[in-house]
Amino acid sequence: MVELKEPKSKFIKLRCTECKNEQVVFGKCSTEVKCLVCGNTLCYPSGGKSKVKARILEVLE
């Protein structure tokens, strides 16, 4: 029997600080993620986990 490992990466629900739009992003983004409404930067890559510049509402599993 092979035991499967669960992924350590998660999705994060963020709220933009400018327009209060809520958006779901991947916790380890590879490109800069911008708000779909106003274009404000929500998070950017840092080699591993994302550097988040918006408010984190919840971590989705």
CHARMM-style PDB file with segment names, atoms N, HN, CA, C and O in Angstrom:
ATOM      1  N   MET     1       0.835  -1.177   0.000  1.00  0.00      PROA
ATOM      2  CA  MET     1       0.000   0.000   0.000  1.00  0.00      PROA
ATOM      3  C   MET     1       0.889   1.252   0.000  1.00  0.00      PROA
ATOM      4  O   MET     1       1.802   1.373   0.817  1.00  0.00      PROA
ATOM      5  N   VAL     2       0.611   2.180  -0.923  1.00  0.00      PROA
ATOM      6  HN  VAL     2      -0.131   2.082  -1.587  1.00  0.00      PROA
ATOM      7  CA  VAL     2       1.386   3.404  -1.051  1.00  0.00      PROA
ATOM      8  C   VAL     2       0.643   4.538  -0.344  1.00  0.00      PROA
ATOM      9  O   VAL     2      -0.548   4.754  -0.569  1.00  0.00      PROA
ATOM     10  N   GLU     3       1.366   5.252   0.512  1.00  0.00      PROA
ATOM     11  HN  GLU     3       2.333   5.077   0.695  1.00  0.00      PROA
ATOM     12  CA  GLU     3       0.765   6.366   1.236  1.00  0.00      PROA
ATOM     13  C   GLU     3       0.971   7.652   0.449  1.00  0.00      PROA
ATOM     14  O   GLU     3       2.104   7.998   0.113  1.00  0.00      PROA
ATOM     15  N   LEU     4      -0.113   8.365   0.154  1.00  0.00      PROA
ATOM     16  HN  LEU     4      -1.033   8.084   0.427  1.00  0.00      PROA
ATOM     17  CA  LEU     4      -0.026   9.606  -0.610  1.00  0.00      PROA
ATOM     18  C   LEU     4       0.178  10.787   0.321  1.00  0.00      PROA
ATOM     19  O   LEU     4      -0.431  10.859   1.388  1.00  0.00      PROA
ATOM     20  N   LYS     5       1.040  11.714  -0.087  1.00  0.00      PROA
ATOM     21  HN  LYS     5       1.535  11.655  -0.953  1.00  0.00      PROA
ATOM     22  CA  LYS     5       1.295  12.907   0.703  1.00  0.00      PROA
ATOM     23  C   LYS     5       0.331  14.014   0.282  1.00  0.00      PROA
ATOM     24  O   LYS     5      -0.004  14.141  -0.896  1.00  0.00      PROA
ATOM     25  N   GLU     6      -0.106  14.803   1.241  1.00  0.00      PROA
ATOM     26  HN  GLU     6       0.166  14.700   2.198  1.00  0.00      PROA
ATOM     27  CA  GLU     6      -0.957  15.941   0.929  1.00  0.00      PROA
ATOM     28  C   GLU     6      -0.079  17.121   0.520  1.00  0.00      PROA
ATOM     29  O   GLU     6       1.016  17.297   1.054  1.00  0.00      PROA
ATOM     30  N   PRO     7      -0.559  17.929  -0.427  1.00  0.00      PROA
ATOM     31  CA  PRO     7       0.231  19.101  -0.833  1.00  0.00      PROA
ATOM     32  C   PRO     7       0.310  20.124   0.284  1.00  0.00      PROA
ATOM     33  O   PRO     7      -0.634  20.280   1.058  1.00  0.00      PROA
ATOM     34  N   LYS     8       1.438  20.824   0.371  1.00  0.00      PROA
ATOM     35  HN  LYS     8       2.205  20.697  -0.257  1.00  0.00      PROA
ATOM     36  CA  LYS     8       1.627  21.836   1.407  1.00  0.00      PROA
ATOM     37  C   LYS     8       1.164  23.209   0.945  1.00  0.00      PROA
ATOM     38  O   LYS     8       0.989  24.114   1.762  1.00  0.00      PROA
ATOM     39  N   SER     9       0.965  23.370  -0.357  1.00  0.00      PROA
ATOM     40  HN  SER     9       1.107  22.635  -1.020  1.00  0.00      PROA
ATOM     41  CA  SER     9       0.533  24.657  -0.885  1.00  0.00      PROA
ATOM     42  C   SER     9      -0.986  24.786  -0.782  1.00  0.00      PROA
ATOM     43  O   SER     9      -1.712  23.796  -0.872  1.00  0.00      PROA
ATOM     44  N   LYS    10      -1.450  26.016  -0.593  1.00  0.00      PROA
ATOM     45  HN  LYS    10      -0.860  26.820  -0.520  1.00  0.00      PROA
ATOM     46  CA  LYS    10      -2.868  26.260  -0.414  1.00  0.00      PROA
ATOM     47  C   LYS    10      -3.298  27.483  -1.213  1.00  0.00      PROA
ATOM     48  O   LYS    10      -2.464  28.248  -1.698  1.00  0.00      PROA
ATOM     49  N   PHE    11      -4.605  27.656  -1.344  1.00  0.00      PROA
ATOM     50  HN  PHE    11      -5.283  27.035  -0.951  1.00  0.00      PROA
ATOM     51  CA  PHE    11      -5.165  28.848  -1.951  1.00  0.00      PROA
ATOM     52  C   PHE    11      -5.510  29.836  -0.844  1.00  0.00      PROA
ATOM     53  O   PHE    11      -5.857  29.437   0.267  1.00  0.00      PROA
ATOM     54  N   ILE    12      -5.413  31.128  -1.153  1.00  0.00      PROA
ATOM     55  HN  ILE    12      -5.131  31.452  -2.057  1.00  0.00      PROA
ATOM     56  CA  ILE    12      -5.634  32.180  -0.165  1.00  0.00      PROA
ATOM     57  C   ILE    12      -6.668  33.162  -0.717  1.00  0.00      PROA
ATOM     58  O   ILE    12      -6.582  33.583  -1.871  1.00  0.00      PROA
ATOM     59  N   LYS    13      -7.641  33.519   0.113  1.00  0.00      PROA
ATOM     60  HN  LYS    13      -7.711  33.177   1.050  1.00  0.00      PROA
ATOM     61  CA  LYS    13      -8.604  34.552  -0.272  1.00  0.00      PROA
ATOM     62  C   LYS    13      -8.104  35.883   0.261  1.00  0.00      PROA
ATOM     63  O   LYS    13      -7.901  36.046   1.464  1.00  0.00      PROA
ATOM     64  N   LEU    14      -7.907  36.845  -0.656  1.00  0.00      PROA
ATOM     65  HN  LEU    14      -8.072  36.712  -1.633  1.00  0.00      PROA
ATOM     66  CA  LEU    14      -7.367  38.158  -0.305  1.00  0.00      PROA
ATOM     67  C   LEU    14      -8.393  39.248  -0.550  1.00  0.00      PROA
ATOM     68  O   LEU    14      -9.306  39.076  -1.358  1.00  0.00      PROA
ATOM     69  N   ARG    15      -8.247  40.379   0.150  1.00  0.00      PROA
ATOM     70  HN  ARG    15      -7.506  40.518   0.806  1.00  0.00      PROA
ATOM     71  CA  ARG    15      -9.071  41.566  -0.094  1.00  0.00      PROA
ATOM     72  C   ARG    15      -8.143  42.710  -0.477  1.00  0.00      PROA
ATOM     73  O   ARG    15      -7.195  43.025   0.241  1.00  0.00      PROA
ATOM     74  N   CYS    16      -8.429  43.323  -1.610  1.00  0.00      PROA
ATOM     75  HN  CYS    16      -9.200  43.067  -2.194  1.00  0.00      PROA
ATOM     76  CA  CYS    16      -7.634  44.446  -2.093  1.00  0.00      PROA
ATOM     77  C   CYS    16      -7.765  45.617  -1.125  1.00  0.00      PROA
ATOM     78  O   CYS    16      -8.860  45.904  -0.640  1.00  0.00      PROA
ATOM     79  N   THR    17      -6.649  46.294  -0.842  1.00  0.00      PROA
ATOM     80  HN  THR    17      -5.760  46.061  -1.236  1.00  0.00      PROA
ATOM     81  CA  THR    17      -6.670  47.418   0.088  1.00  0.00      PROA
ATOM     82  C   THR    17      -7.241  48.682  -0.551  1.00  0.00      PROA
ATOM     83  O   THR    17      -7.665  49.594   0.159  1.00  0.00      PROA
ATOM     84  N   GLU    18      -7.255  48.747  -1.871  1.00  0.00      PROA
ATOM     85  HN  GLU    18      -6.910  48.007  -2.448  1.00  0.00      PROA
ATOM     86  CA  GLU    18      -7.756  49.933  -2.581  1.00  0.00      PROA
ATOM     87  C   GLU    18      -9.270  49.886  -2.781  1.00  0.00      PROA
ATOM     88  O   GLU    18      -9.978  50.802  -2.364  1.00  0.00      PROA
ATOM     89  N   CYS    19      -9.773  48.818  -3.421  1.00  0.00      PROA
ATOM     90  HN  CYS    19      -9.198  48.073  -3.760  1.00  0.00      PROA
ATOM     91  CA  CYS    19     -11.183  48.773  -3.826  1.00  0.00      PROA
ATOM     92  C   CYS    19     -12.015  47.745  -3.059  1.00  0.00      PROA
ATOM     93  O   CYS    19     -13.212  47.619  -3.317  1.00  0.00      PROA
ATOM     94  N   LYS    20     -11.411  47.005  -2.121  1.00  0.00      PROA
ATOM     95  HN  LYS    20     -10.438  47.106  -1.912  1.00  0.00      PROA
ATOM     96  CA  LYS    20     -12.095  46.006  -1.284  1.00  0.00      PROA
ATOM     97  C   LYS    20     -12.616  44.801  -2.073  1.00  0.00      PROA
ATOM     98  O   LYS    20     -13.490  44.081  -1.590  1.00  0.00      PROA
ATOM     99  N   ASN    21     -12.093  44.578  -3.273  1.00  0.00      PROA
ATOM    100  HN  ASN    21     -11.383  45.163  -3.666  1.00  0.00      PROA
ATOM    101  CA  ASN    21     -12.460  43.406  -4.063  1.00  0.00      PROA
ATOM    102  C   ASN    21     -11.831  42.158  -3.448  1.00  0.00      PROA
ATOM    103  O   ASN    21     -10.671  42.189  -3.037  1.00  0.00      PROA
ATOM    104  N   GLU    22     -12.589  41.055  -3.382  1.00  0.00      PROA
ATOM    105  HN  GLU    22     -13.531  41.030  -3.716  1.00  0.00      PROA
ATOM    106  CA  GLU    22     -12.067  39.793  -2.854  1.00  0.00      PROA
ATOM    107  C   GLU    22     -11.651  38.905  -4.015  1.00  0.00      PROA
ATOM    108  O   GLU    22     -12.359  38.794  -5.016  1.00  0.00      PROA
ATOM    109  N   GLN    23     -10.484  38.272  -3.866  1.00  0.00      PROA
ATOM    110  HN  GLN    23      -9.908  38.362  -3.053  1.00  0.00      PROA
ATOM    111  CA  GLN    23      -9.928  37.464  -4.942  1.00  0.00      PROA
ATOM    112  C   GLN    23      -9.198  36.275  -4.347  1.00  0.00      PROA
ATOM    113  O   GLN    23      -8.554  36.401  -3.306  1.00  0.00      PROA
ATOM    114  N   VAL    24      -9.290  35.113  -4.999  1.00  0.00      PROA
ATOM    115  HN  VAL    24      -9.814  35.010  -5.845  1.00  0.00      PROA
ATOM    116  CA  VAL    24      -8.600  33.903  -4.553  1.00  0.00      PROA
ATOM    117  C   VAL    24      -7.336  33.733  -5.391  1.00  0.00      PROA
ATOM    118  O   VAL    24      -7.386  33.764  -6.621  1.00  0.00      PROA
ATOM    119  N   VAL    25      -6.196  33.552  -4.708  1.00  0.00      PROA
ATOM    120  HN  VAL    25      -6.156  33.526  -3.709  1.00  0.00      PROA
ATOM    121  CA  VAL    25      -4.913  33.372  -5.388  1.00  0.00      PROA
ATOM    122  C   VAL    25      -4.217  32.135  -4.832  1.00  0.00      PROA
ATOM    123  O   VAL    25      -4.558  31.651  -3.752  1.00  0.00      PROA
ATOM    124  N   PHE    26      -3.236  31.630  -5.582  1.00  0.00      PROA
ATOM    125  HN  PHE    26      -2.959  32.023  -6.459  1.00  0.00      PROA
ATOM    126  CA  PHE    26      -2.449  30.485  -5.154  1.00  0.00      PROA
ATOM    127  C   PHE    26      -1.362  30.962  -4.203  1.00  0.00      PROA
ATOM    128  O   PHE    26      -0.776  32.024  -4.416  1.00  0.00      PROA
ATOM    129  N   GLY    27      -1.089  30.201  -3.169  1.00  0.00      PROA
ATOM    130  HN  GLY    27      -1.564  29.338  -2.995  1.00  0.00      PROA
ATOM    131  CA  GLY    27      -0.141  30.592  -2.135  1.00  0.00      PROA
ATOM    132  C   GLY    27       1.300  30.675  -2.586  1.00  0.00      PROA
ATOM    133  O   GLY    27       2.120  31.305  -1.918  1.00  0.00      PROA
ATOM    134  N   LYS    28       1.629  30.047  -3.713  1.00  0.00      PROA
ATOM    135  HN  LYS    28       0.963  29.535  -4.255  1.00  0.00      PROA
ATOM    136  CA  LYS    28       2.992  30.089  -4.246  1.00  0.00      PROA
ATOM    137  C   LYS    28       2.934  30.572  -5.693  1.00  0.00      PROA
ATOM    138  O   LYS    28       3.138  29.798  -6.628  1.00  0.00      PROA
ATOM    139  N   CYS    29       2.654  31.857  -5.862  1.00  0.00      PROA
ATOM    140  HN  CYS    29       2.489  32.486  -5.102  1.00  0.00      PROA
ATOM    141  CA  CYS    29       2.503  32.404  -7.211  1.00  0.00      PROA
ATOM    142  C   CYS    29       3.870  32.527  -7.892  1.00  0.00      PROA
ATOM    143  O   CYS    29       4.889  32.723  -7.229  1.00  0.00      PROA
ATOM    144  N   SER    30       3.876  32.412  -9.202  1.00  0.00      PROA
ATOM    145  HN  SER    30       3.048  32.253  -9.740  1.00  0.00      PROA
ATOM    146  CA  SER    30       5.123  32.519  -9.962  1.00  0.00      PROA
ATOM    147  C   SER    30       5.203  33.842 -10.713  1.00  0.00      PROA
ATOM    148  O   SER    30       6.254  34.178 -11.260  1.00  0.00      PROA
ATOM    149  N   THR    31       4.109  34.596 -10.746  1.00  0.00      PROA
ATOM    150  HN  THR    31       3.255  34.324 -10.302  1.00  0.00      PROA
ATOM    151  CA  THR    31       4.090  35.925 -11.355  1.00  0.00      PROA
ATOM    152  C   THR    31       3.362  36.885 -10.417  1.00  0.00      PROA
ATOM    153  O   THR    31       2.664  36.459  -9.497  1.00  0.00      PROA
ATOM    154  N   GLU    32       3.529  38.162 -10.655  1.00  0.00      PROA
ATOM    155  HN  GLU    32       4.096  38.508 -11.402  1.00  0.00      PROA
ATOM    156  CA  GLU    32       2.857  39.182  -9.842  1.00  0.00      PROA
ATOM    157  C   GLU    32       1.351  39.110 -10.094  1.00  0.00      PROA
ATOM    158  O   GLU    32       0.915  39.084 -11.245  1.00  0.00      PROA
ATOM    159  N   VAL    33       0.558  39.078  -9.023  1.00  0.00      PROA
ATOM    160  HN  VAL    33       0.912  39.099  -8.089  1.00  0.00      PROA
ATOM    161  CA  VAL    33      -0.897  39.000  -9.134  1.00  0.00      PROA
ATOM    162  C   VAL    33      -1.488  40.372  -8.842  1.00  0.00      PROA
ATOM    163  O   VAL    33      -1.223  40.970  -7.799  1.00  0.00      PROA
ATOM    164  N   LYS    34      -2.299  40.864  -9.788  1.00  0.00      PROA
ATOM    165  HN  LYS    34      -2.513  40.378 -10.635  1.00  0.00      PROA
ATOM    166  CA  LYS    34      -2.925  42.177  -9.637  1.00  0.00      PROA
ATOM    167  C   LYS    34      -4.429  42.016  -9.437  1.00  0.00      PROA
ATOM    168  O   LYS    34      -5.024  41.019  -9.846  1.00  0.00      PROA
ATOM    169  N   CYS    35      -5.031  43.023  -8.798  1.00  0.00      PROA
ATOM    170  HN  CYS    35      -4.548  43.833  -8.466  1.00  0.00      PROA
ATOM    171  CA  CYS    35      -6.472  43.044  -8.587  1.00  0.00      PROA
ATOM    172  C   CYS    35      -7.169  43.126  -9.941  1.00  0.00      PROA
ATOM    173  O   CYS    35      -6.737  43.867 -10.824  1.00  0.00      PROA
ATOM    174  N   LEU    36      -8.241  42.368 -10.102  1.00  0.00      PROA
ATOM    175  HN  LEU    36      -8.592  41.765  -9.385  1.00  0.00      PROA
ATOM    176  CA  LEU    36      -8.961  42.360 -11.370  1.00  0.00      PROA
ATOM    177  C   LEU    36      -9.765  43.637 -11.590  1.00  0.00      PROA
ATOM    178  O   LEU    36     -10.115  43.956 -12.726  1.00  0.00      PROA
ATOM    179  N   VAL    37     -10.061  44.371 -10.524  1.00  0.00      PROA
ATOM    180  HN  VAL    37      -9.776  44.112  -9.601  1.00  0.00      PROA
ATOM    181  CA  VAL    37     -10.872  45.575 -10.633  1.00  0.00      PROA
ATOM    182  C   VAL    37     -10.021  46.825 -10.828  1.00  0.00      PROA
ATOM    183  O   VAL    37     -10.215  47.559 -11.797  1.00  0.00      PROA
ATOM    184  N   CYS    38      -9.070  47.079  -9.907  1.00  0.00      PROA
ATOM    185  HN  CYS    38      -8.912  46.483  -9.119  1.00  0.00      PROA
ATOM    186  CA  CYS    38      -8.320  48.338  -9.936  1.00  0.00      PROA
ATOM    187  C   CYS    38      -6.869  48.192 -10.399  1.00  0.00      PROA
ATOM    188  O   CYS    38      -6.226  49.200 -10.694  1.00  0.00      PROA
ATOM    189  N   GLY    39      -6.333  46.969 -10.473  1.00  0.00      PROA
ATOM    190  HN  GLY    39      -6.854  46.151 -10.233  1.00  0.00      PROA
ATOM    191  CA  GLY    39      -4.968  46.771 -10.948  1.00  0.00      PROA
ATOM    192  C   GLY    39      -3.900  46.897  -9.877  1.00  0.00      PROA
ATOM    193  O   GLY    39      -2.711  46.857 -10.193  1.00  0.00      PROA
ATOM    194  N   ASN    40      -4.293  47.049  -8.618  1.00  0.00      PROA
ATOM    195  HN  ASN    40      -5.259  47.082  -8.361  1.00  0.00      PROA
ATOM    196  CA  ASN    40      -3.346  47.127  -7.506  1.00  0.00      PROA
ATOM    197  C   ASN    40      -2.658  45.764  -7.315  1.00  0.00      PROA
ATOM    198  O   ASN    40      -3.306  44.730  -7.477  1.00  0.00      PROA
ATOM    199  N   THR    41      -1.370  45.742  -6.975  1.00  0.00      PROA
ATOM    200  HN  THR    41      -0.844  46.582  -6.843  1.00  0.00      PROA
ATOM    201  CA  THR    41      -0.645  44.487  -6.763  1.00  0.00      PROA
ATOM    202  C   THR    41      -1.088  43.839  -5.455  1.00  0.00      PROA
ATOM    203  O   THR    41      -1.018  44.460  -4.394  1.00  0.00      PROA
ATOM    204  N   LEU    42      -1.547  42.580  -5.536  1.00  0.00      PROA
ATOM    205  HN  LEU    42      -1.603  42.076  -6.398  1.00  0.00      PROA
ATOM    206  CA  LEU    42      -1.991  41.843  -4.349  1.00  0.00      PROA
ATOM    207  C   LEU    42      -0.862  41.023  -3.750  1.00  0.00      PROA
ATOM    208  O   LEU    42      -0.682  41.019  -2.532  1.00  0.00      PROA
ATOM    209  N   CYS    43      -0.096  40.324  -4.589  1.00  0.00      PROA
ATOM    210  HN  CYS    43      -0.243  40.327  -5.578  1.00  0.00      PROA
ATOM    211  CA  CYS    43       1.044  39.546  -4.108  1.00  0.00      PROA
ATOM    212  C   CYS    43       2.041  39.356  -5.241  1.00  0.00      PROA
ATOM    213  O   CYS    43       1.706  39.479  -6.419  1.00  0.00      PROA
ATOM    214  N   TYR    44       3.268  39.053  -4.855  1.00  0.00      PROA
ATOM    215  HN  TYR    44       3.540  38.952  -3.898  1.00  0.00      PROA
ATOM    216  CA  TYR    44       4.326  38.844  -5.842  1.00  0.00      PROA
ATOM    217  C   TYR    44       5.212  37.693  -5.399  1.00  0.00      PROA
ATOM    218  O   TYR    44       5.292  37.394  -4.207  1.00  0.00      PROA
ATOM    219  N   PRO    45       5.890  37.036  -6.360  1.00  0.00      PROA
ATOM    220  CA  PRO    45       6.700  35.859  -6.023  1.00  0.00      PROA
ATOM    221  C   PRO    45       7.971  36.238  -5.271  1.00  0.00      PROA
ATOM    222  O   PRO    45       8.500  37.340  -5.420  1.00  0.00      PROA
ATOM    223  N   SER    46       8.449  35.287  -4.454  1.00  0.00      PROA
ATOM    224  HN  SER    46       8.019  34.392  -4.333  1.00  0.00      PROA
ATOM    225  CA  SER    46       9.694  35.518  -3.705  1.00  0.00      PROA
ATOM    226  C   SER    46      10.537  34.246  -3.656  1.00  0.00      PROA
ATOM    227  O   SER    46      11.308  34.045  -2.717  1.00  0.00      PROA
ATOM    228  N   GLY    47      10.394  33.396  -4.655  1.00  0.00      PROA
ATOM    229  HN  GLY    47       9.768  33.559  -5.418  1.00  0.00      PROA
ATOM    230  CA  GLY    47      11.189  32.177  -4.714  1.00  0.00      PROA
ATOM    231  C   GLY    47      10.472  30.974  -4.126  1.00  0.00      PROA
ATOM    232  O   GLY    47      10.743  29.845  -4.535  1.00  0.00      PROA
ATOM    233  N   GLY    48       9.589  31.177  -3.205  1.00  0.00      PROA
ATOM    234  HN  GLY    48       9.369  32.094  -2.873  1.00  0.00      PROA
ATOM    235  CA  GLY    48       8.819  30.097  -2.589  1.00  0.00      PROA
ATOM    236  C   GLY    48       7.395  30.558  -2.402  1.00  0.00      PROA
ATOM    237  O   GLY    48       6.629  30.642  -3.362  1.00  0.00      PROA
ATOM    238  N   LYS    49       7.036  30.857  -1.163  1.00  0.00      PROA
ATOM    239  HN  LYS    49       7.658  30.789  -0.383  1.00  0.00      PROA
ATOM    240  CA  LYS    49       5.705  31.378  -0.893  1.00  0.00      PROA
ATOM    241  C   LYS    49       5.611  32.824  -1.361  1.00  0.00      PROA
ATOM    242  O   LYS    49       6.614  33.531  -1.458  1.00  0.00      PROA
ATOM    243  N   SER    50       4.384  33.248  -1.649  1.00  0.00      PROA
ATOM    244  HN  SER    50       3.569  32.675  -1.570  1.00  0.00      PROA
ATOM    245  CA  SER    50       4.155  34.608  -2.140  1.00  0.00      PROA
ATOM    246  C   SER    50       4.293  35.634  -1.027  1.00  0.00      PROA
ATOM    247  O   SER    50       3.990  35.352   0.132  1.00  0.00      PROA
ATOM    248  N   LYS    51       4.752  36.823  -1.386  1.00  0.00      PROA
ATOM    249  HN  LYS    51       4.998  37.052  -2.327  1.00  0.00      PROA
ATOM    250  CA  LYS    51       4.742  37.962  -0.475  1.00  0.00      PROA
ATOM    251  C   LYS    51       3.411  38.675  -0.693  1.00  0.00      PROA
ATOM    252  O   LYS    51       3.154  39.200  -1.776  1.00  0.00      PROA
ATOM    253  N   VAL    52       2.577  38.693   0.323  1.00  0.00      PROA
ATOM    254  HN  VAL    52       2.786  38.266   1.203  1.00  0.00      PROA
ATOM    255  CA  VAL    52       1.228  39.226   0.200  1.00  0.00      PROA
ATOM    256  C   VAL    52       1.205  40.685   0.646  1.00  0.00      PROA
ATOM    257  O   VAL    52       1.698  41.025   1.721  1.00  0.00      PROA
ATOM    258  N   LYS    53       0.623  41.548  -0.198  1.00  0.00      PROA
ATOM    259  HN  LYS    53       0.222  41.272  -1.072  1.00  0.00      PROA
ATOM    260  CA  LYS    53       0.494  42.968   0.129  1.00  0.00      PROA
ATOM    261  C   LYS    53      -0.953  43.343   0.427  1.00  0.00      PROA
ATOM    262  O   LYS    53      -1.225  44.503   0.735  1.00  0.00      PROA
ATOM    263  N   ALA    54      -1.889  42.399   0.345  1.00  0.00      PROA
ATOM    264  HN  ALA    54      -1.668  41.456   0.095  1.00  0.00      PROA
ATOM    265  CA  ALA    54      -3.302  42.642   0.598  1.00  0.00      PROA
ATOM    266  C   ALA    54      -3.695  41.975   1.915  1.00  0.00      PROA
ATOM    267  O   ALA    54      -2.888  41.288   2.540  1.00  0.00      PROA
ATOM    268  N   ARG    55      -4.934  42.186   2.322  1.00  0.00      PROA
ATOM    269  HN  ARG    55      -5.589  42.744   1.814  1.00  0.00      PROA
ATOM    270  CA  ARG    55      -5.421  41.592   3.562  1.00  0.00      PROA
ATOM    271  C   ARG    55      -5.848  40.147   3.313  1.00  0.00      PROA
ATOM    272  O   ARG    55      -6.608  39.875   2.384  1.00  0.00      PROA
ATOM    273  N   ILE    56      -5.362  39.219   4.139  1.00  0.00      PROA
ATOM    274  HN  ILE    56      -4.744  39.439   4.894  1.00  0.00      PROA
ATOM    275  CA  ILE    56      -5.718  37.809   4.032  1.00  0.00      PROA
ATOM    276  C   ILE    56      -7.021  37.582   4.775  1.00  0.00      PROA
ATOM    277  O   ILE    56      -7.112  37.847   5.974  1.00  0.00      PROA
ATOM    278  N   LEU    57      -8.035  37.089   4.063  1.00  0.00      PROA
ATOM    279  HN  LEU    57      -7.962  36.874   3.090  1.00  0.00      PROA
ATOM    280  CA  LEU    57      -9.324  36.816   4.679  1.00  0.00      PROA
ATOM    281  C   LEU    57      -9.407  35.402   5.215  1.00  0.00      PROA
ATOM    282  O   LEU    57      -9.846  35.182   6.344  1.00  0.00      PROA
ATOM    283  N   GLU    58      -8.976  34.425   4.391  1.00  0.00      PROA
ATOM    284  HN  GLU    58      -8.619  34.603   3.475  1.00  0.00      PROA
ATOM    285  CA  GLU    58      -8.965  33.038   4.860  1.00  0.00      PROA
ATOM    286  C   GLU    58      -8.057  32.201   3.986  1.00  0.00      PROA
ATOM    287  O   GLU    58      -7.772  32.546   2.839  1.00  0.00      PROA
ATOM    288  N   VAL    59      -7.607  31.089   4.556  1.00  0.00      PROA
ATOM    289  HN  VAL    59      -7.839  30.809   5.488  1.00  0.00      PROA
ATOM    290  CA  VAL    59      -6.784  30.119   3.830  1.00  0.00      PROA
ATOM    291  C   VAL    59      -7.675  28.945   3.485  1.00  0.00      PROA
ATOM    292  O   VAL    59      -8.222  28.291   4.372  1.00  0.00      PROA
ATOM    293  N   LEU    60      -7.821  28.677   2.198  1.00  0.00      PROA
ATOM    294  HN  LEU    60      -7.377  29.208   1.477  1.00  0.00      PROA
ATOM    295  CA  LEU    60      -8.692  27.604   1.717  1.00  0.00      PROA
ATOM    296  C   LEU    60      -7.906  26.303   1.633  1.00  0.00      PROA
ATOM    297  O   LEU    60      -6.728  26.305   1.277  1.00  0.00      PROA
ATOM    298  N   GLU    61      -8.552  25.207   1.956  1.00  0.00      PROA
ATOM    299  HN  GLU    61      -9.510  25.206   2.245  1.00  0.00      PROA
ATOM    300  CA  GLU    61      -7.876  23.910   1.914  1.00  0.00      PROA
ATOM    301  C   GLU    61      -8.502  22.992   0.906  1.00  0.00      PROA
ATOM    302  OT1 GLU    61      -8.054  21.857   0.742  1.00  0.00      PROA
TER     303      GLU     61
END
